[in-house]
């Protein structure tokens, strides 16, 4: 095994460079994992566009966070894993001791430990993530399936936060990777799902994932009116905003029925302000939720969905590229015309 590896390094806005860097050194509670599949993510595209993420990554830094691979070195104090095992590791782990962790909000942990570097030949998994958010991959599960665990865990929490019930009408605004996962999971929970997005071509994928109806904003002058028409004039029981723009946050509220729930899942840039109609919020008794990140419990639930075959990589991973093409892949994703997700194979 060489002392260096090929890795993608984020330097700033639309600047990712492939370099040979030292293979990470591990501590006594860490793992060194040979990356077998790393998946592209909407968050990575946002980071690539903006050049940073205030909570997750500050350049220069190794890049990427959805991965599965093989353990090649285990620290001396690691007891629950061994060299040669196939594993999937989340990109964070909570402290379990702070104010929020003690109240069951591990995703809001005051010392939430993030880990990046999936777009590389090897990645160090810190001890805390090893203990709380790393799982052995069953022998019959492909690496790219297992690597879906992290984004799916966020969607699992998003669905749980809306208290979705079988028979509910759910509108998902956004037809990207996360929006598509919401469509699939909402259908598994027995909902009637309407997918809203810009392009009819992408929305065709939503139909394949189970969406009952679609609304393409490129064809529809008033998507809110379209949703009202599809719901008998009342509006949806639940609207999930999976875009992260002020205009779609407002549109999501306007699509709700009285007493409905909106989940502002899509994160907007720091400093963004949204003006909502307080008359609608108050007199229609609108419940506003926002879901950020995942927890160890949602990671476990997501893995269960994948192991059971309810969610598979074939639903979302539509392309495969070598690590050497990561910059071109990110650029295509930023343009919005590429596959939902691409498997990067170091």
PyMOL commands that set and color helices and strands:
alter all, ss='L'
color gray80, all
select helices_A, chain A and resi 42-50+101-103+106-108+127-133+143-146+149-162+177-188+200-208+223-230+246-254+278-283+296-307+313-315+323-335
alter helices_A, ss='H'
color red, helices_A
select strands_A, chain A and resi 4-12+15-22+31-39+61-62+66-74+86-89+92-93+113-114+122-125+134-136+169-173+192-197+213-216+236-241+256-264+287-289+317-322+341-345
alter strands_A, ss='S'
color yellow, strands_A
deselect
rebuild
show_as cartoon
